């Protein structure tokens, strides 16, 4: 709690005591009340002018939770770098010297307190908390207090707010990526692994409809999605057996998986696709997966097949 707040609290207590003891007239009490209102408004104005959201948060915690000091630090390479604080800046030096102790004791979303004499020379209790959240930026929320009214629950709640603000800033400032191929590759690999665990071989047929985007792109995305669904249905009907599944990697790339317990081998299949009278040519590649190690080889073969086709097109 800063000096202005302390002075205001003491003034309120003394006014109540004097009025109850009959030492203050009603008019004197009203005069003091008006002065306190003015002082309080001035303090709120100063708080509103606090620079930065994090500094305002530190200020709010210090004044609301009976803390002499509140700070936010970045923990990196065995050091604590102050990012924002409220209170005597000299406390930053004391907390920075505690980085080894703090890093060994601190935990996410839980207050760790160090009483006077516990690894530090301060006559106050030092409270620390590893700020929770999804960000890879590790923040320490710290406070110093000697008050019995200090609440560790409020301290942790404020640390949670700091974490939410940091995660929101990360989300806004850093680009978010989504790779459809990466997600689909994970799904495909997990499906293959499950079949291998069942003791089955998996025959894979890779189909590339290289012209589909060139022919139908002018029709718009909704129609393109219908065409993609039609290709999947056609491949399943022409190549599929019991347990067959078809995955699309893109609008022009499709994988047909046929699980088989005989392990006799994989024959290359042909497929044709007509859409509203338009015949779409395709190239295909066949691969047999019998063990988990074959999965990586399979993806490498798919990429190599695409490279060969691309090189062939360029030579034409």
C-alpha positions, -999 to +999 in steps of 0.1 A: +000+000+000+015+034-010+019+064+014-011+083+000-034+054+005-021+048+040-026+084+049-062+083+036-070+051+056-055+066+088-074+098+083-107+079+080-100+059+111-090+090+131-121+109+120-144+080+130-126+078+164-128+115+171-164+118+160-174+088+182-155+104+212-173+137+207-141+156+197-155+166+163-186+186+156-209+176+128-196+205+106-160+195+112-168+159+103-184+170+071-154+192+063-130+163+068-153+141+047-152+165+018-114+167+020-111+129+020-134+127-011-111+152-028-080+133-019-095+100-031-105+115-064-069+128-068-055+094-061-079+078-087-068+104-113-031+094-107-040+058-111-058+064-143-027+081-157-006+050-149+014+041-181+007+007-194-018-020-186+007-041-167+018-012-145-018-004-138-023-040-128+006-039-105-007-007-090-042-022-085-027-052-068-005-032-045-032-008-034-059-035-031-038-063-015-017-044+011+015-048-008+046-026-005+057-037-040+043-056-070+063-066-100+062-087-132+094-103-144+105-124-173+124-155-163+150-164-188+185-179-187+187-180-149+178-143-146+148-122-138+142-091-160+117-066-146+089-058-171+067-036-150+063-028-113+046-006-087+066+006-057+102+013-047+123+003-077+151-008-053+130-040-046+138-050-082+174-055-072+165-077-042+141-099-063+167-102-091+192-116-066+167-143-056+164-157-092+180-190-083+158-195-052+127-184-070+133-206-101+138-237-078+107-231-057+082-213-079+052-232-094+024-224-118-007-209-103+005-213-067+019-187-043+053-194-029+062-172+001+096-164+015+095-151+051+121-126+064+154-144+067+144-171+042+171-166+014+168-128+015+177-100+039+144-081+035+123-075+067+092-084+046+077-115+031+083-121-006+056-138-026+062-153-060+041-172-086+049-186-120+023-169-143+000-196-158-010-197-194-002-211-229+026-188-238+062-200-240+073-167-224+078-175-187+067-147-164+071-144-126+046-124-106+060-111-074+049-090-044+064-078-011+043-072+019+045-071+057+007-069+062-014-096+078-041-085+055-022-096+024-042-123+006-023-150-013-056-159-031-059-124-045-022-125-054-027-157-074-059-143-090-039-113-102-012-136-116-039-154-136-050-121-150-014-114-160-013-147-178-046-141-196-033-108-209+000-122-219-017-151-239-041-126-255-011-104-266+007-135-280-023-145-300-027-110-315+009-103-322+021-137-335+007-152-367-014-183-362-007-211-387-028-240-397-014-266-421-042-288-436-016-312-450+002-315-416-031-322-398-042-347-425-008-364-425-012-370-387-047-384-392-035-407-420-004-419-401-025-427-370-050-446-391-023-467-407-006-474-373-039-486-359-043-511-388-007-523-384-014-529-347-043-550-358-019-572-378-030-559-412-010-548-441-023-516-458-024-511-496-022-474-505-032-460-539-022-424-544-042-406-571-033-372-585-060-354-605-036-327-617-061-309-640-090-306-616-082-271-603-074-258-637-107-271-651-131-262-623-115-233-603-137-208-621-168-224-605-160-213-570-152-230-537-187-245-530-187-263-563-151-274-559-160-290-526-188-309-543-163-321-570-139-332-543-166-352-526-176-368-559-140-378-566-138-395-532-171-414-538-159-425-573-125-437-559-142-456-532-166-472-556-140-482-582-111-492-559-127-500-525-134-532-507-145-538-471-127-515-448-115-491-475-111-455-466-103-425-488-085-394-476-081-362-496-048-343-492-059-315-515-084-308-542-063-328-566-046-355-543-063-385-528-052-416-509-071-449-510-063-472-482-072-509-484-064-530-453-056-566-460-046-596-438-031-617-465-001-595-473+000-608-509+010-575-524-004-544-540-015-540-576-018-506-591-054-496-596-068-474-623-097-449-617-116-426-640-137-397-631-163-379-650-181-348-638-210-335-658-196-350-690-160-338-683-135-366-681-106-358-656-073-377-662-053-389-632-019-404-624-016-430-596+010-447-575+007-479-554+025-487-522+023-514-496+028-507-458+035-537-436+052-522-406+054-489-388+088-480-403+071-481-438+049-451-429+078-426-433+090-443-465+054-441-478+053-403-474+087-399-489+075-420-519+045-397-523+066-366-524+091-382-548+062-392-571+050-356-571+085-343-579+088-367-608+055-356-623+063-319-618+097-324-635+081-342-664+055-314-669+083-288-670+101-307-697+070-307-719 
